[in-house]
């Protein structure tokens, strides 16, 4: 599964300007994903997961936001240095993204078929009947029944699961090398969630693409990801193979996320109340000089509140915590 990185993000920083000054929402994010590999990015809302994906595709709204530092290497090409026409060619073609909330991501005044055809026309030059045939094939590929009928329907006529499948069909239209799935099962029931995950796995296996799965669900990470990056306060606080991170979590935040997952193997009488991480993710305007998790951490020591810990790397397992001795990266 491992290989040369298809995508490598190095020291990525994103800032937003507001009435209170400049807030750094991403602070030196570094991660990578290889072809055929699934990287899970997990963390609470506000931790910087979706902003990382938007920055990779250079979709950070400017103004008020801007990418202030770092590199985003896709097959060796720094996307932060690419021209606007080059980025238009890459988005939806080489790198595709499934956005959150398919009802708001799909245009309500166009049929789903017209929206898939737009991607095919822009990147592959398909028009008319050729675009229609290919769009129907894509709808069938994502297991939408009566694909010919659904092609002419509007988003509001489809269920949430169907709309999510349409989003996947649009994302896969040009057979991208990398797919970014941002909370692809939000608001779907558990049965449909399982179907969507199965579908993503099958598409990835068939096409050998890299997959970045953004989620707040550690269960989804355990099921889908080869490696996981845990984000908090705009920074990757822990990264490693999924099995290693789940079995041997090092950062207190990672431990807290895992402890929040119910253990369904316990007998009913043996179950205890779920562990809760106290407090909430701090506002980007309230981040201090030290570790962003310090105020919620029961392991915090003096340096945690004054300076950001450097990464510690051991056997490919990376963690940013003052309590973890080791080789500082």
PLY file of the C-alpha trace (Angstrom):
ply
format ascii 1.0
element vertex 329
property float x
property float y
property float z
element edge 328
property int vertex1
property int vertex2
end_header
0.00 0.00 0.00
2.78 2.43 0.87
4.78 4.10 -1.85
5.99 7.46 -3.06
3.53 10.15 -1.98
0.88 11.03 -4.53
0.17 14.13 -2.46
2.53 15.67 0.08
1.51 18.65 2.22
4.40 20.39 3.97
4.09 23.10 6.63
0.76 24.41 5.34
-0.47 27.61 7.01
-3.75 29.44 6.35
-4.70 32.80 7.84
-7.95 34.75 7.91
-8.25 38.49 8.43
-11.10 39.75 10.56
-12.19 42.57 12.82
-10.01 41.22 15.62
-6.90 40.96 13.48
-5.37 37.94 11.74
-6.20 34.41 12.86
-4.13 31.40 11.82
-6.57 28.54 11.16
-3.93 26.08 9.89
-0.56 26.06 11.62
2.11 24.03 9.83
0.01 21.09 8.65
2.08 18.27 7.14
0.70 14.99 5.79
0.90 12.73 2.74
-1.04 10.05 0.90
0.17 7.48 -1.64
-1.67 6.01 -4.63
-4.01 3.26 -3.49
-3.81 4.42 0.14
-6.54 5.82 2.38
-5.55 8.59 4.77
-8.11 9.45 7.41
-8.17 12.96 8.88
-10.09 13.02 12.14
-10.95 15.64 14.73
-13.76 17.71 16.16
-15.53 20.43 14.20
-13.25 23.46 14.01
-10.02 21.48 14.11
-9.03 22.40 10.53
-9.91 19.23 8.58
-12.06 20.77 5.85
-9.85 23.86 5.63
-6.89 21.58 4.88
-8.81 20.05 1.97
-9.84 23.46 0.65
-6.25 24.69 0.87
-4.98 21.66 -1.07
-7.33 22.60 -3.91
-6.66 26.34 -3.48
-10.29 27.02 -2.67
-9.66 29.14 0.43
-11.78 32.29 -0.05
-9.39 35.19 -0.70
-10.17 37.64 0.86
-10.52 37.23 3.80
-8.35 34.08 3.82
-4.96 33.32 2.35
-2.43 30.50 2.27
0.51 32.12 4.02
3.13 29.34 4.00
3.87 25.76 2.99
3.90 23.53 -0.06
1.30 21.22 -1.60
3.08 18.76 -3.87
0.92 16.69 -6.21
3.08 14.25 -8.15
5.97 16.60 -7.47
4.21 19.74 -8.69
3.67 22.50 -6.12
0.00 23.42 -6.49
0.51 26.64 -4.54
2.69 27.87 -7.40
0.41 26.66 -10.20
-1.43 29.13 -12.41
-5.20 29.59 -12.17
-5.86 27.77 -15.49
-3.66 24.90 -14.30
-5.66 24.60 -11.07
-8.91 24.56 -13.03
-7.51 21.65 -15.00
-6.51 19.77 -11.83
-9.71 20.31 -9.82
-12.32 17.70 -10.67
-9.93 16.06 -13.12
-6.77 14.96 -11.31
-8.04 15.69 -7.78
-11.75 15.50 -6.99
-13.61 16.34 -3.81
-16.89 15.16 -2.35
-18.16 18.10 -0.33
-20.29 17.98 2.79
-24.07 18.22 2.51
-24.92 17.03 -1.03
-28.23 18.93 -0.99
-26.37 22.23 -0.80
-23.46 21.12 -3.00
-25.78 20.18 -5.87
-27.44 23.04 -7.76
-31.19 22.75 -7.14
-32.22 24.31 -10.47
-30.32 21.85 -12.70
-30.94 18.15 -13.16
-28.35 15.79 -11.76
-27.55 14.67 -15.29
-26.81 18.22 -16.42
-24.44 18.68 -13.49
-22.50 15.51 -14.26
-22.37 16.45 -17.95
-20.84 19.82 -17.04
-17.80 18.08 -15.55
-17.48 15.78 -18.57
-17.70 18.72 -20.98
-15.21 20.87 -19.09
-12.49 18.26 -18.64
-13.10 15.59 -21.29
-14.81 17.58 -24.05
-17.86 15.28 -24.14
-21.11 16.84 -25.31
-24.63 15.90 -26.27
-25.47 12.24 -26.42
-21.91 11.14 -25.62
-21.98 13.09 -22.34
-25.44 11.71 -21.53
-24.35 8.10 -22.10
-21.25 8.53 -19.95
-23.26 10.24 -17.19
-25.75 7.37 -17.09
-22.86 4.89 -16.93
-21.48 6.78 -13.93
-24.86 6.74 -12.19
-25.00 2.99 -12.74
-21.45 2.63 -11.43
-22.52 4.15 -8.12
-25.54 1.82 -8.03
-28.32 4.30 -8.61
-31.35 2.32 -9.83
-33.22 3.49 -12.94
-30.23 5.63 -13.89
-31.84 6.84 -17.15
-34.77 8.25 -15.17
-32.61 9.73 -12.41
-30.49 11.54 -15.03
-33.43 13.89 -15.72
-34.43 14.42 -12.09
-33.58 17.31 -9.78
-31.69 16.96 -6.47
-34.84 17.46 -4.35
-36.39 14.40 -6.00
-33.64 12.13 -4.66
-33.04 10.76 -1.17
-29.97 11.79 0.84
-28.20 8.56 -0.05
-28.99 9.01 -3.73
-27.69 12.58 -3.70
-24.47 11.42 -2.08
-24.08 8.80 -4.81
-24.57 11.53 -7.42
-21.78 13.52 -5.76
-19.52 10.46 -5.93
-20.42 9.97 -9.61
-19.49 13.60 -10.34
-16.24 13.25 -8.43
-15.29 10.08 -10.31
-16.32 11.34 -13.75
-12.74 12.01 -14.88
-11.18 9.08 -12.97
-9.05 11.25 -10.67
-5.82 10.08 -9.08
-6.87 11.49 -5.70
-10.31 11.73 -4.12
-10.99 13.88 -1.05
-14.18 12.82 0.75
-15.25 15.45 3.30
-17.69 13.86 5.76
-19.26 11.79 2.94
-21.86 10.15 5.21
-23.09 13.18 7.15
-26.83 12.97 7.97
-27.16 9.48 6.45
-28.47 6.54 8.43
-26.03 3.79 9.38
-27.17 1.38 6.65
-26.61 3.96 3.92
-23.30 4.98 5.52
-22.07 1.40 5.21
-23.15 1.31 1.56
-21.30 4.55 0.80
-18.12 3.26 2.46
-18.36 -0.02 0.54
-18.79 1.93 -2.68
-15.76 4.12 -2.00
-13.64 1.05 -1.23
-14.67 -0.68 -4.44
-13.98 2.40 -6.58
-10.60 2.91 -4.94
-9.59 -0.71 -5.41
-10.70 -0.73 -9.05
-8.87 2.49 -9.94
-5.93 2.51 -7.52
-6.53 6.09 -6.48
-5.48 7.80 -3.28
-8.29 8.64 -0.87
-8.41 11.25 1.89
-11.34 10.63 4.22
-12.26 13.55 6.47
-14.44 12.64 9.43
-15.09 13.10 13.14
-15.95 9.40 13.51
-13.21 7.13 14.86
-15.32 4.13 13.84
-15.15 5.23 10.21
-11.38 5.68 10.55
-11.02 2.14 11.93
-13.05 0.73 9.06
-11.67 2.71 6.13
-8.22 4.20 6.73
-4.72 2.77 6.29
-3.22 5.75 8.11
-4.75 8.46 10.25
-3.87 12.08 11.00
-5.49 13.51 14.14
-6.06 17.27 13.92
-6.70 19.80 16.65
-6.43 23.57 16.67
-5.26 23.74 13.06
-2.40 21.30 13.53
-1.75 17.57 13.11
-1.16 16.40 16.70
-0.70 12.70 15.91
-0.18 10.62 12.76
0.60 7.00 12.01
-0.87 3.75 10.79
-4.47 3.35 11.85
-3.78 0.18 13.78
-0.84 1.72 15.65
-2.70 4.93 16.53
-5.84 3.11 17.68
-3.93 0.49 19.68
-1.24 2.80 21.06
-2.52 6.41 21.06
0.10 8.86 22.29
-1.55 12.28 22.33
-4.09 12.97 25.11
-6.53 14.29 22.50
-6.34 11.06 20.50
-6.91 9.07 23.68
-9.96 11.20 24.41
-11.45 10.65 20.94
-10.99 6.90 21.23
-12.48 6.83 24.73
-15.63 8.53 23.37
-16.41 5.51 21.19
-18.83 3.10 22.92
-17.64 -0.47 23.46
-20.50 -2.60 22.17
-18.70 -5.84 23.09
-19.36 -5.24 26.77
-22.36 -6.80 28.44
-25.21 -4.38 29.07
-24.70 -4.48 32.84
-20.96 -3.81 32.47
-21.24 -0.70 30.35
-20.17 2.60 31.82
-20.92 6.19 30.89
-18.90 7.38 27.93
-15.80 9.40 28.66
-16.16 13.07 27.77
-13.44 15.49 26.69
-14.12 18.57 28.83
-14.57 21.94 27.19
-14.80 22.80 23.50
-12.44 23.45 20.61
-11.09 26.99 21.11
-11.92 29.74 18.65
-9.15 30.55 16.21
-9.10 34.02 17.79
-8.39 32.55 21.23
-5.49 30.21 20.42
-2.50 30.78 22.71
1.23 30.34 22.09
1.33 26.83 23.54
-0.39 23.59 22.67
-3.99 24.34 21.59
-5.25 21.37 23.64
-3.60 22.47 26.90
-6.73 23.94 28.53
-8.64 20.67 28.04
-5.79 18.28 28.81
-5.41 16.50 32.16
-1.73 15.76 31.35
-0.72 19.38 30.68
2.56 20.65 32.15
4.08 24.13 32.22
5.68 24.11 28.72
2.30 23.13 27.19
0.96 26.62 27.88
3.95 28.60 26.67
5.25 26.98 23.47
4.09 24.60 20.76
5.67 21.15 21.04
7.72 19.91 18.10
6.84 16.58 16.49
8.25 13.42 18.04
8.73 10.55 15.60
9.14 6.90 16.60
8.81 4.02 14.12
6.73 6.13 11.77
4.36 7.24 14.55
4.35 11.04 14.87
3.03 12.97 17.86
3.25 16.61 18.99
3.23 16.52 22.78
5.63 17.73 25.47
4.92 14.60 27.53
6.23 12.27 24.81
10.05 11.88 24.88
11.77 10.81 21.71
13.44 12.05 18.57
12.21 15.56 17.82
11.53 16.06 14.12
0 1
1 2
2 3
3 4
4 5
5 6
6 7
7 8
8 9
9 10
10 11
11 12
12 13
13 14
14 15
15 16
16 17
17 18
18 19
19 20
20 21
21 22
22 23
23 24
24 25
25 26
26 27
27 28
28 29
29 30
30 31
31 32
32 33
33 34
34 35
35 36
36 37
37 38
38 39
39 40
40 41
41 42
42 43
43 44
44 45
45 46
46 47
47 48
48 49
49 50
50 51
51 52
52 53
53 54
54 55
55 56
56 57
57 58
58 59
59 60
60 61
61 62
62 63
63 64
64 65
65 66
66 67
67 68
68 69
69 70
70 71
71 72
72 73
73 74
74 75
75 76
76 77
77 78
78 79
79 80
80 81
81 82
82 83
83 84
84 85
85 86
86 87
87 88
88 89
89 90
90 91
91 92
92 93
93 94
94 95
95 96
96 97
97 98
98 99
99 100
100 101
101 102
102 103
103 104
104 105
105 106
106 107
107 108
108 109
109 110
110 111
111 112
112 113
113 114
114 115
115 116
116 117
117 118
118 119
119 120
120 121
121 122
122 123
123 124
124 125
125 126
126 127
127 128
128 129
129 130
130 131
131 132
132 133
133 134
134 135
135 136
136 137
137 138
138 139
139 140
140 141
141 142
142 143
143 144
144 145
145 146
146 147
147 148
148 149
149 150
150 151
151 152
152 153
153 154
154 155
155 156
156 157
157 158
158 159
159 160
160 161
161 162
162 163
163 164
164 165
165 166
166 167
167 168
168 169
169 170
170 171
171 172
172 173
173 174
174 175
175 176
176 177
177 178
178 179
179 180
180 181
181 182
182 183
183 184
184 185
185 186
186 187
187 188
188 189
189 190
190 191
191 192
192 193
193 194
194 195
195 196
196 197
197 198
198 199
199 200
200 201
201 202
202 203
203 204
204 205
205 206
206 207
207 208
208 209
209 210
210 211
211 212
212 213
213 214
214 215
215 216
216 217
217 218
218 219
219 220
220 221
221 222
222 223
223 224
224 225
225 226
226 227
227 228
228 229
229 230
230 231
231 232
232 233
233 234
234 235
235 236
236 237
237 238
238 239
239 240
240 241
241 242
242 243
243 244
244 245
245 246
246 247
247 248
248 249
249 250
250 251
251 252
252 253
253 254
254 255
255 256
256 257
257 258
258 259
259 260
260 261
261 262
262 263
263 264
264 265
265 266
266 267
267 268
268 269
269 270
270 271
271 272
272 273
273 274
274 275
275 276
276 277
277 278
278 279
279 280
280 281
281 282
282 283
283 284
284 285
285 286
286 287
287 288
288 289
289 290
290 291
291 292
292 293
293 294
294 295
295 296
296 297
297 298
298 299
299 300
300 301
301 302
302 303
303 304
304 305
305 306
306 307
307 308
308 309
309 310
310 311
311 312
312 313
313 314
314 315
315 316
316 317
317 318
318 319
319 320
320 321
321 322
322 323
323 324
324 325
325 326
326 327
327 328
